[in-house]
Amino acid sequence: MYHGSMAKKMPSEVLEYLQSMGKTYGKIGGKVAARNMTPEERSARAKKASDAAARKRTAERLAKERQAKPARKAPKCK
């Protein structure tokens, strides 16, 4: 029985074919989806994408800042 988390080896010809189909038809999907949406739906989708990009940029910036900043030493108690 095949379990969803198990990897299956795919023949290279099949993999190449699927990749070429994705490159060819993947670009069409977004245009068709946008054409079939109302202006409000397009706006909501763009806002969601913009928010996700901003979160990603912020996370990357914070990670860089954490790496650049030296670790703080605890004050010595006397």
PDB file of N, CA, C and O in Angstrom:
ATOM      1  N   MET A   1       0.848  -1.184   0.000  1.00  0.00           N
ATOM      2  CA  MET A   1       0.000   0.000   0.000  1.00  0.00           C
ATOM      3  C   MET A   1       0.889   1.241   0.000  1.00  0.00           C
ATOM      4  O   MET A   1       1.868   1.307   0.745  1.00  0.00           O
ATOM      5  N   TYR A   2       0.559   2.197  -0.812  1.00  0.00           N
ATOM      6  CA  TYR A   2       1.334   3.429  -0.943  1.00  0.00           C
ATOM      7  C   TYR A   2       0.876   4.438   0.099  1.00  0.00           C
ATOM      8  O   TYR A   2      -0.317   4.702   0.243  1.00  0.00           O
ATOM      9  N   HIS A   3       1.828   4.993   0.817  1.00  0.00           N
ATOM     10  CA  HIS A   3       1.526   6.011   1.821  1.00  0.00           C
ATOM     11  C   HIS A   3       1.915   7.366   1.243  1.00  0.00           C
ATOM     12  O   HIS A   3       2.949   7.469   0.584  1.00  0.00           O
ATOM     13  N   GLY A   4       1.123   8.400   1.469  1.00  0.00           N
ATOM     14  CA  GLY A   4       1.341   9.726   0.889  1.00  0.00           C
ATOM     15  C   GLY A   4       2.687  10.343   1.199  1.00  0.00           C
ATOM     16  O   GLY A   4       3.205  11.114   0.392  1.00  0.00           O
ATOM     17  N   SER A   5       3.276  10.022   2.360  1.00  0.00           N
ATOM     18  CA  SER A   5       4.552  10.635   2.713  1.00  0.00           C
ATOM     19  C   SER A   5       5.749   9.883   2.140  1.00  0.00           C
ATOM     20  O   SER A   5       6.881  10.354   2.238  1.00  0.00           O
ATOM     21  N   MET A   6       5.510   8.738   1.553  1.00  0.00           N
ATOM     22  CA  MET A   6       6.611   7.964   0.991  1.00  0.00           C
ATOM     23  C   MET A   6       6.984   8.518  -0.383  1.00  0.00           C
ATOM     24  O   MET A   6       6.113   8.844  -1.190  1.00  0.00           O
ATOM     25  N   ALA A   7       8.286   8.619  -0.636  1.00  0.00           N
ATOM     26  CA  ALA A   7       8.747   9.115  -1.924  1.00  0.00           C
ATOM     27  C   ALA A   7       8.675   7.999  -2.957  1.00  0.00           C
ATOM     28  O   ALA A   7       8.971   6.841  -2.665  1.00  0.00           O
ATOM     29  N   LYS A   8       8.278   8.368  -4.163  1.00  0.00           N
ATOM     30  CA  LYS A   8       8.234   7.419  -5.264  1.00  0.00           C
ATOM     31  C   LYS A   8       9.199   7.899  -6.335  1.00  0.00           C
ATOM     32  O   LYS A   8       9.206   9.082  -6.676  1.00  0.00           O
ATOM     33  N   LYS A   9      10.002   7.009  -6.861  1.00  0.00           N
ATOM     34  CA  LYS A   9      10.949   7.353  -7.912  1.00  0.00           C
ATOM     35  C   LYS A   9      10.182   7.474  -9.221  1.00  0.00           C
ATOM     36  O   LYS A   9       9.441   6.569  -9.606  1.00  0.00           O
ATOM     37  N   MET A  10      10.369   8.610  -9.904  1.00  0.00           N
ATOM     38  CA  MET A  10       9.667   8.849 -11.156  1.00  0.00           C
ATOM     39  C   MET A  10      10.676   8.728 -12.304  1.00  0.00           C
ATOM     40  O   MET A  10      11.796   9.226 -12.192  1.00  0.00           O
ATOM     41  N   PRO A  11      10.297   8.079 -13.395  1.00  0.00           N
ATOM     42  CA  PRO A  11      11.213   8.002 -14.537  1.00  0.00           C
ATOM     43  C   PRO A  11      11.572   9.410 -15.027  1.00  0.00           C
ATOM     44  O   PRO A  11      10.735  10.312 -15.000  1.00  0.00           O
ATOM     45  N   SER A  12      12.810   9.590 -15.470  1.00  0.00           N
ATOM     46  CA  SER A  12      13.278  10.919 -15.873  1.00  0.00           C
ATOM     47  C   SER A  12      12.457  11.495 -17.032  1.00  0.00           C
ATOM     48  O   SER A  12      12.248  12.706 -17.098  1.00  0.00           O
ATOM     49  N   GLU A  13      11.988  10.630 -17.950  1.00  0.00           N
ATOM     50  CA  GLU A  13      11.181  11.125 -19.081  1.00  0.00           C
ATOM     51  C   GLU A  13       9.872  11.735 -18.582  1.00  0.00           C
ATOM     52  O   GLU A  13       9.435  12.773 -19.079  1.00  0.00           O
ATOM     53  N   VAL A  14       9.257  11.092 -17.613  1.00  0.00           N
ATOM     54  CA  VAL A  14       7.987  11.574 -17.056  1.00  0.00           C
ATOM     55  C   VAL A  14       8.219  12.888 -16.325  1.00  0.00           C
ATOM     56  O   VAL A  14       7.441  13.832 -16.469  1.00  0.00           O
ATOM     57  N   LEU A  15       9.290  12.947 -15.542  1.00  0.00           N
ATOM     58  CA  LEU A  15       9.607  14.162 -14.799  1.00  0.00           C
ATOM     59  C   LEU A  15       9.851  15.331 -15.740  1.00  0.00           C
ATOM     60  O   LEU A  15       9.345  16.428 -15.506  1.00  0.00           O
ATOM     61  N   GLU A  16      10.626  15.110 -16.809  1.00  0.00           N
ATOM     62  CA  GLU A  16      10.885  16.160 -17.794  1.00  0.00           C
ATOM     63  C   GLU A  16       9.592  16.625 -18.462  1.00  0.00           C
ATOM     64  O   GLU A  16       9.395  17.822 -18.672  1.00  0.00           O
ATOM     65  N   TYR A  17       8.716  15.685 -18.794  1.00  0.00           N
ATOM     66  CA  TYR A  17       7.450  16.024 -19.431  1.00  0.00           C
ATOM     67  C   TYR A  17       6.592  16.889 -18.509  1.00  0.00           C
ATOM     68  O   TYR A  17       6.037  17.901 -18.935  1.00  0.00           O
ATOM     69  N   LEU A  18       6.489  16.483 -17.247  1.00  0.00           N
ATOM     70  CA  LEU A  18       5.678  17.248 -16.294  1.00  0.00           C
ATOM     71  C   LEU A  18       6.258  18.641 -16.061  1.00  0.00           C
ATOM     72  O   LEU A  18       5.510  19.610 -15.924  1.00  0.00           O
ATOM     73  N   GLN A  19       7.584  18.746 -16.015  1.00  0.00           N
ATOM     74  CA  GLN A  19       8.210  20.052 -15.849  1.00  0.00           C
ATOM     75  C   GLN A  19       7.930  20.955 -17.046  1.00  0.00           C
ATOM     76  O   GLN A  19       7.663  22.145 -16.875  1.00  0.00           O
ATOM     77  N   SER A  20       7.989  20.402 -18.250  1.00  0.00           N
ATOM     78  CA  SER A  20       7.718  21.209 -19.434  1.00  0.00           C
ATOM     79  C   SER A  20       6.258  21.651 -19.476  1.00  0.00           C
ATOM     80  O   SER A  20       5.958  22.768 -19.898  1.00  0.00           O
ATOM     81  N   MET A  21       5.351  20.776 -19.039  1.00  0.00           N
ATOM     82  CA  MET A  21       3.929  21.148 -18.996  1.00  0.00           C
ATOM     83  C   MET A  21       3.711  22.278 -17.988  1.00  0.00           C
ATOM     84  O   MET A  21       2.942  23.204 -18.247  1.00  0.00           O
ATOM     85  N   GLY A  22       4.382  22.202 -16.849  1.00  0.00           N
ATOM     86  CA  GLY A  22       4.252  23.242 -15.841  1.00  0.00           C
ATOM     87  C   GLY A  22       4.760  24.575 -16.341  1.00  0.00           C
ATOM     88  O   GLY A  22       4.147  25.612 -16.089  1.00  0.00           O
ATOM     89  N   LYS A  23       5.884  24.556 -17.054  1.00  0.00           N
ATOM     90  CA  LYS A  23       6.442  25.797 -17.595  1.00  0.00           C
ATOM     91  C   LYS A  23       5.513  26.400 -18.647  1.00  0.00           C
ATOM     92  O   LYS A  23       5.330  27.615 -18.709  1.00  0.00           O
ATOM     93  N   THR A  24       4.934  25.532 -19.468  1.00  0.00           N
ATOM     94  CA  THR A  24       4.078  26.011 -20.551  1.00  0.00           C
ATOM     95  C   THR A  24       2.736  26.527 -20.042  1.00  0.00           C
ATOM     96  O   THR A  24       2.325  27.635 -20.390  1.00  0.00           O
ATOM     97  N   TYR A  25       2.060  25.742 -19.231  1.00  0.00           N
ATOM     98  CA  TYR A  25       0.695  26.065 -18.846  1.00  0.00           C
ATOM     99  C   TYR A  25       0.573  26.731 -17.479  1.00  0.00           C
ATOM    100  O   TYR A  25      -0.489  27.265 -17.160  1.00  0.00           O
ATOM    101  N   GLY A  26       1.599  26.716 -16.682  1.00  0.00           N
ATOM    102  CA  GLY A  26       1.534  27.324 -15.356  1.00  0.00           C
ATOM    103  C   GLY A  26       1.313  28.822 -15.411  1.00  0.00           C
ATOM    104  O   GLY A  26       0.636  29.384 -14.550  1.00  0.00           O
ATOM    105  N   LYS A  27       1.881  29.475 -16.421  1.00  0.00           N
ATOM    106  CA  LYS A  27       1.743  30.928 -16.560  1.00  0.00           C
ATOM    107  C   LYS A  27       0.321  31.329 -16.959  1.00  0.00           C
ATOM    108  O   LYS A  27      -0.134  32.429 -16.644  1.00  0.00           O
ATOM    109  N   ILE A  28      -0.358  30.447 -17.640  1.00  0.00           N
ATOM    110  CA  ILE A  28      -1.710  30.742 -18.112  1.00  0.00           C
ATOM    111  C   ILE A  28      -2.696  30.773 -16.955  1.00  0.00           C
ATOM    112  O   ILE A  28      -3.637  31.566 -16.963  1.00  0.00           O
ATOM    113  N   GLY A  29      -2.491  29.919 -15.962  1.00  0.00           N
ATOM    114  CA  GLY A  29      -3.443  29.779 -14.869  1.00  0.00           C
ATOM    115  C   GLY A  29      -3.726  31.066 -14.126  1.00  0.00           C
ATOM    116  O   GLY A  29      -4.884  31.359 -13.831  1.00  0.00           O
ATOM    117  N   GLY A  30      -2.693  31.850 -13.811  1.00  0.00           N
ATOM    118  CA  GLY A  30      -2.878  33.098 -13.079  1.00  0.00           C
ATOM    119  C   GLY A  30      -3.664  34.119 -13.873  1.00  0.00           C
ATOM    120  O   GLY A  30      -4.494  34.839 -13.318  1.00  0.00           O
ATOM    121  N   LYS A  31      -3.406  34.187 -15.165  1.00  0.00           N
ATOM    122  CA  LYS A  31      -4.112  35.150 -16.024  1.00  0.00           C
ATOM    123  C   LYS A  31      -5.594  34.798 -16.124  1.00  0.00           C
ATOM    124  O   LYS A  31      -6.458  35.673 -16.062  1.00  0.00           O
ATOM    125  N   VAL A  32      -5.872  33.518 -16.278  1.00  0.00           N
ATOM    126  CA  VAL A  32      -7.263  33.078 -16.379  1.00  0.00           C
ATOM    127  C   VAL A  32      -7.978  33.319 -15.049  1.00  0.00           C
ATOM    128  O   VAL A  32      -9.124  33.768 -15.028  1.00  0.00           O
ATOM    129  N   ALA A  33      -7.300  33.019 -13.942  1.00  0.00           N
ATOM    130  CA  ALA A  33      -7.912  33.222 -12.624  1.00  0.00           C
ATOM    131  C   ALA A  33      -8.228  34.696 -12.419  1.00  0.00           C
ATOM    132  O   ALA A  33      -9.310  35.037 -11.943  1.00  0.00           O
ATOM    133  N   ALA A  34      -7.290  35.576 -12.774  1.00  0.00           N
ATOM    134  CA  ALA A  34      -7.505  37.014 -12.603  1.00  0.00           C
ATOM    135  C   ALA A  34      -8.658  37.501 -13.480  1.00  0.00           C
ATOM    136  O   ALA A  34      -9.433  38.363 -13.066  1.00  0.00           O
ATOM    137  N   ARG A  35      -8.771  36.957 -14.677  1.00  0.00           N
ATOM    138  CA  ARG A  35      -9.843  37.377 -15.591  1.00  0.00           C
ATOM    139  C   ARG A  35     -11.213  36.953 -15.052  1.00  0.00           C
ATOM    140  O   ARG A  35     -12.214  37.626 -15.299  1.00  0.00           O
ATOM    141  N   ASN A  36     -11.254  35.842 -14.320  1.00  0.00           N
ATOM    142  CA  ASN A  36     -12.530  35.325 -13.817  1.00  0.00           C
ATOM    143  C   ASN A  36     -12.912  35.898 -12.454  1.00  0.00           C
ATOM    144  O   ASN A  36     -13.985  35.581 -11.940  1.00  0.00           O
ATOM    145  N   MET A  37     -12.060  36.735 -11.857  1.00  0.00           N
ATOM    146  CA  MET A  37     -12.341  37.303 -10.541  1.00  0.00           C
ATOM    147  C   MET A  37     -12.973  38.681 -10.647  1.00  0.00           C
ATOM    148  O   MET A  37     -12.802  39.394 -11.636  1.00  0.00           O
ATOM    149  N   THR A  38     -13.699  39.028  -9.613  1.00  0.00           N
ATOM    150  CA  THR A  38     -14.235  40.391  -9.527  1.00  0.00           C
ATOM    151  C   THR A  38     -13.089  41.303  -9.089  1.00  0.00           C
ATOM    152  O   THR A  38     -12.082  40.811  -8.581  1.00  0.00           O
ATOM    153  N   PRO A  39     -13.220  42.622  -9.275  1.00  0.00           N
ATOM    154  CA  PRO A  39     -12.167  43.539  -8.825  1.00  0.00           C
ATOM    155  C   PRO A  39     -11.869  43.402  -7.323  1.00  0.00           C
ATOM    156  O   PRO A  39     -10.721  43.534  -6.898  1.00  0.00           O
ATOM    157  N   GLU A  40     -12.912  43.136  -6.530  1.00  0.00           N
ATOM    158  CA  GLU A  40     -12.703  42.979  -5.086  1.00  0.00           C
ATOM    159  C   GLU A  40     -11.871  41.733  -4.786  1.00  0.00           C
ATOM    160  O   GLU A  40     -11.000  41.758  -3.916  1.00  0.00           O
ATOM    161  N   GLU A  41     -12.142  40.640  -5.511  1.00  0.00           N
ATOM    162  CA  GLU A  41     -11.388  39.403  -5.310  1.00  0.00           C
ATOM    163  C   GLU A  41      -9.928  39.586  -5.729  1.00  0.00           C
ATOM    164  O   GLU A  41      -9.017  39.115  -5.047  1.00  0.00           O
ATOM    165  N   ARG A  42      -9.710  40.275  -6.860  1.00  0.00           N
ATOM    166  CA  ARG A  42      -8.334  40.538  -7.297  1.00  0.00           C
ATOM    167  C   ARG A  42      -7.597  41.376  -6.273  1.00  0.00           C
ATOM    168  O   ARG A  42      -6.429  41.124  -5.979  1.00  0.00           O
ATOM    169  N   SER A  43      -8.278  42.373  -5.727  1.00  0.00           N
ATOM    170  CA  SER A  43      -7.672  43.243  -4.722  1.00  0.00           C
ATOM    171  C   SER A  43      -7.314  42.453  -3.470  1.00  0.00           C
ATOM    172  O   SER A  43      -6.233  42.632  -2.908  1.00  0.00           O
ATOM    173  N   ALA A  44      -8.214  41.584  -3.033  1.00  0.00           N
ATOM    174  CA  ALA A  44      -7.960  40.771  -1.842  1.00  0.00           C
ATOM    175  C   ALA A  44      -6.776  39.834  -2.076  1.00  0.00           C
ATOM    176  O   ALA A  44      -5.948  39.641  -1.186  1.00  0.00           O
ATOM    177  N   ARG A  45      -6.698  39.263  -3.255  1.00  0.00           N
ATOM    178  CA  ARG A  45      -5.588  38.351  -3.579  1.00  0.00           C
ATOM    179  C   ARG A  45      -4.258  39.108  -3.616  1.00  0.00           C
ATOM    180  O   ARG A  45      -3.244  38.612  -3.126  1.00  0.00           O
ATOM    181  N   ALA A  46      -4.265  40.302  -4.195  1.00  0.00           N
ATOM    182  CA  ALA A  46      -3.047  41.109  -4.259  1.00  0.00           C
ATOM    183  C   ALA A  46      -2.619  41.545  -2.865  1.00  0.00           C
ATOM    184  O   ALA A  46      -1.427  41.562  -2.557  1.00  0.00           O
ATOM    185  N   LYS A  47      -3.580  41.897  -2.024  1.00  0.00           N
ATOM    186  CA  LYS A  47      -3.261  42.312  -0.653  1.00  0.00           C
ATOM    187  C   LYS A  47      -2.653  41.150   0.130  1.00  0.00           C
ATOM    188  O   LYS A  47      -1.691  41.333   0.875  1.00  0.00           O
ATOM    189  N   LYS A  48      -3.213  39.966  -0.041  1.00  0.00           N
ATOM    190  CA  LYS A  48      -2.687  38.786   0.654  1.00  0.00           C
ATOM    191  C   LYS A  48      -1.249  38.499   0.208  1.00  0.00           C
ATOM    192  O   LYS A  48      -0.394  38.179   1.034  1.00  0.00           O
ATOM    193  N   ALA A  49      -0.985  38.612  -1.096  1.00  0.00           N
ATOM    194  CA  ALA A  49       0.363  38.376  -1.616  1.00  0.00           C
ATOM    195  C   ALA A  49       1.324  39.439  -1.110  1.00  0.00           C
ATOM    196  O   ALA A  49       2.462  39.130  -0.758  1.00  0.00           O
ATOM    197  N   SER A  50       0.880  40.678  -1.070  1.00  0.00           N
ATOM    198  CA  SER A  50       1.715  41.773  -0.584  1.00  0.00           C
ATOM    199  C   SER A  50       2.057  41.587   0.890  1.00  0.00           C
ATOM    200  O   SER A  50       3.202  41.787   1.296  1.00  0.00           O
ATOM    201  N   ASP A  51       1.070  41.207   1.687  1.00  0.00           N
ATOM    202  CA  ASP A  51       1.303  40.966   3.116  1.00  0.00           C
ATOM    203  C   ASP A  51       2.291  39.816   3.329  1.00  0.00           C
ATOM    204  O   ASP A  51       3.158  39.892   4.199  1.00  0.00           O
ATOM    205  N   ALA A  52       2.158  38.765   2.541  1.00  0.00           N
ATOM    206  CA  ALA A  52       3.061  37.624   2.662  1.00  0.00           C
ATOM    207  C   ALA A  52       4.490  38.033   2.296  1.00  0.00           C
ATOM    208  O   ALA A  52       5.441  37.614   2.956  1.00  0.00           O
ATOM    209  N   ALA A  53       4.644  38.844   1.258  1.00  0.00           N
ATOM    210  CA  ALA A  53       5.975  39.297   0.856  1.00  0.00           C
ATOM    211  C   ALA A  53       6.586  40.184   1.931  1.00  0.00           C
ATOM    212  O   ALA A  53       7.785  40.099   2.197  1.00  0.00           O
ATOM    213  N   ALA A  54       5.775  41.033   2.549  1.00  0.00           N
ATOM    214  CA  ALA A  54       6.271  41.914   3.609  1.00  0.00           C
ATOM    215  C   ALA A  54       6.706  41.092   4.824  1.00  0.00           C
ATOM    216  O   ALA A  54       7.739  41.382   5.428  1.00  0.00           O
ATOM    217  N   ARG A  55       5.927  40.072   5.186  1.00  0.00           N
ATOM    218  CA  ARG A  55       6.307  39.210   6.309  1.00  0.00           C
ATOM    219  C   ARG A  55       7.622  38.495   6.029  1.00  0.00           C
ATOM    220  O   ARG A  55       8.466  38.362   6.916  1.00  0.00           O
ATOM    221  N   LYS A  56       7.794  38.034   4.784  1.00  0.00           N
ATOM    222  CA  LYS A  56       9.022  37.336   4.412  1.00  0.00           C
ATOM    223  C   LYS A  56      10.216  38.283   4.495  1.00  0.00           C
ATOM    224  O   LYS A  56      11.262  37.920   5.032  1.00  0.00           O
ATOM    225  N   ARG A  57      10.060  39.502   3.962  1.00  0.00           N
ATOM    226  CA  ARG A  57      11.157  40.477   4.020  1.00  0.00           C
ATOM    227  C   ARG A  57      11.526  40.794   5.460  1.00  0.00           C
ATOM    228  O   ARG A  57      12.707  40.872   5.800  1.00  0.00           O
ATOM    229  N   THR A  58      10.517  40.978   6.310  1.00  0.00           N
ATOM    230  CA  THR A  58      10.770  41.297   7.717  1.00  0.00           C
ATOM    231  C   THR A  58      11.491  40.153   8.405  1.00  0.00           C
ATOM    232  O   THR A  58      12.433  40.384   9.163  1.00  0.00           O
ATOM    233  N   ALA A  59      11.063  38.919   8.152  1.00  0.00           N
ATOM    234  CA  ALA A  59      11.703  37.759   8.768  1.00  0.00           C
ATOM    235  C   ALA A  59      13.160  37.650   8.327  1.00  0.00           C
ATOM    236  O   ALA A  59      14.034  37.350   9.140  1.00  0.00           O
ATOM    237  N   GLU A  60      13.424  37.892   7.043  1.00  0.00           N
ATOM    238  CA  GLU A  60      14.800  37.827   6.550  1.00  0.00           C
ATOM    239  C   GLU A  60      15.654  38.926   7.174  1.00  0.00           C
ATOM    240  O   GLU A  60      16.805  38.685   7.538  1.00  0.00           O
ATOM    241  N   ARG A  61      15.100  40.131   7.300  1.00  0.00           N
ATOM    242  CA  ARG A  61      15.834  41.246   7.896  1.00  0.00           C
ATOM    243  C   ARG A  61      16.159  40.951   9.352  1.00  0.00           C
ATOM    244  O   ARG A  61      17.288  41.170   9.791  1.00  0.00           O
ATOM    245  N   LEU A  62      15.183  40.456  10.105  1.00  0.00           N
ATOM    246  CA  LEU A  62      15.404  40.139  11.513  1.00  0.00           C
ATOM    247  C   LEU A  62      16.437  39.033  11.686  1.00  0.00           C
ATOM    248  O   LEU A  62      17.245  39.079  12.614  1.00  0.00           O
ATOM    249  N   ALA A  63      16.419  38.041  10.802  1.00  0.00           N
ATOM    250  CA  ALA A  63      17.394  36.955  10.873  1.00  0.00           C
ATOM    251  C   ALA A  63      18.806  37.493  10.632  1.00  0.00           C
ATOM    252  O   ALA A  63      19.750  37.090  11.312  1.00  0.00           O
ATOM    253  N   LYS A  64      18.949  38.404   9.665  1.00  0.00           N
ATOM    254  CA  LYS A  64      20.255  39.016   9.402  1.00  0.00           C
ATOM    255  C   LYS A  64      20.726  39.813  10.601  1.00  0.00           C
ATOM    256  O   LYS A  64      21.894  39.745  10.985  1.00  0.00           O
ATOM    257  N   GLU A  65      19.806  40.576  11.197  1.00  0.00           N
ATOM    258  CA  GLU A  65      20.171  41.390  12.354  1.00  0.00           C
ATOM    259  C   GLU A  65      20.615  40.516  13.529  1.00  0.00           C
ATOM    260  O   GLU A  65      21.550  40.869  14.247  1.00  0.00           O
ATOM    261  N   ARG A  66      19.951  39.386  13.722  1.00  0.00           N
ATOM    262  CA  ARG A  66      20.315  38.487  14.809  1.00  0.00           C
ATOM    263  C   ARG A  66      21.704  37.899  14.587  1.00  0.00           C
ATOM    264  O   ARG A  66      22.470  37.730  15.536  1.00  0.00           O
ATOM    265  N   GLN A  67      22.027  37.590  13.338  1.00  0.00           N
ATOM    266  CA  GLN A  67      23.340  37.017  13.032  1.00  0.00           C
ATOM    267  C   GLN A  67      24.437  38.062  13.193  1.00  0.00           C
ATOM    268  O   GLN A  67      25.537  37.733  13.639  1.00  0.00           O
ATOM    269  N   ALA A  68      24.163  39.298  12.842  1.00  0.00           N
ATOM    270  CA  ALA A  68      25.167  40.360  12.884  1.00  0.00           C
ATOM    271  C   ALA A  68      25.425  40.843  14.300  1.00  0.00           C
ATOM    272  O   ALA A  68      26.539  41.258  14.623  1.00  0.00           O
ATOM    273  N   LYS A  69      24.415  40.794  15.139  1.00  0.00           N
ATOM    274  CA  LYS A  69      24.543  41.310  16.505  1.00  0.00           C
ATOM    275  C   LYS A  69      25.249  40.288  17.384  1.00  0.00           C
ATOM    276  O   LYS A  69      24.845  39.126  17.435  1.00  0.00           O
ATOM    277  N   PRO A  70      26.325  40.724  18.093  1.00  0.00           N
ATOM    278  CA  PRO A  70      26.994  39.778  18.998  1.00  0.00           C
ATOM    279  C   PRO A  70      26.095  39.459  20.195  1.00  0.00           C
ATOM    280  O   PRO A  70      25.256  40.266  20.594  1.00  0.00           O
ATOM    281  N   ALA A  71      26.287  38.284  20.746  1.00  0.00           N
ATOM    282  CA  ALA A  71      25.477  37.859  21.888  1.00  0.00           C
ATOM    283  C   ALA A  71      25.792  38.733  23.095  1.00  0.00           C
ATOM    284  O   ALA A  71      26.952  39.050  23.359  1.00  0.00           O
ATOM    285  N   ARG A  72      24.763  39.115  23.815  1.00  0.00           N
ATOM    286  CA  ARG A  72      24.943  39.940  25.026  1.00  0.00           C
ATOM    287  C   ARG A  72      25.398  39.066  26.178  1.00  0.00           C
ATOM    288  O   ARG A  72      24.876  37.973  26.399  1.00  0.00           O
ATOM    289  N   LYS A  73      26.380  39.570  26.905  1.00  0.00           N
ATOM    290  CA  LYS A  73      26.844  38.828  28.067  1.00  0.00           C
ATOM    291  C   LYS A  73      26.031  39.257  29.279  1.00  0.00           C
ATOM    292  O   LYS A  73      25.646  40.419  29.409  1.00  0.00           O
ATOM    293  N   ALA A  74      25.782  38.321  30.143  1.00  0.00           N
ATOM    294  CA  ALA A  74      25.030  38.620  31.372  1.00  0.00           C
ATOM    295  C   ALA A  74      25.925  39.462  32.287  1.00  0.00           C
ATOM    296  O   ALA A  74      27.130  39.219  32.358  1.00  0.00           O
ATOM    297  N   PRO A  75      25.356  40.442  32.984  1.00  0.00           N
ATOM    298  CA  PRO A  75      26.173  41.264  33.898  1.00  0.00           C
ATOM    299  C   PRO A  75      26.683  40.415  35.048  1.00  0.00           C
ATOM    300  O   PRO A  75      26.012  39.501  35.527  1.00  0.00           O
ATOM    301  N   LYS A  76      27.886  40.746  35.471  1.00  0.00           N
ATOM    302  CA  LYS A  76      28.498  40.007  36.582  1.00  0.00           C
ATOM    303  C   LYS A  76      27.897  40.495  37.892  1.00  0.00           C
ATOM    304  O   LYS A  76      27.741  41.697  38.104  1.00  0.00           O
ATOM    305  N   CYS A  77      27.567  39.575  38.749  1.00  0.00           N
ATOM    306  CA  CYS A  77      27.030  39.917  40.083  1.00  0.00           C
ATOM    307  C   CYS A  77      28.146  39.813  41.106  1.00  0.00           C
ATOM    308  O   CYS A  77      28.902  38.842  41.109  1.00  0.00           O
ATOM    309  N   LYS A  78      28.251  40.809  41.974  1.00  0.00           N
ATOM    310  CA  LYS A  78      29.280  40.784  43.028  1.00  0.00           C
ATOM    311  C   LYS A  78      28.675  40.645  44.374  1.00  0.00           C
ATOM    312  O   LYS A  78      29.394  40.606  45.373  1.00  0.00           O
TER     313      LYS A  78
END
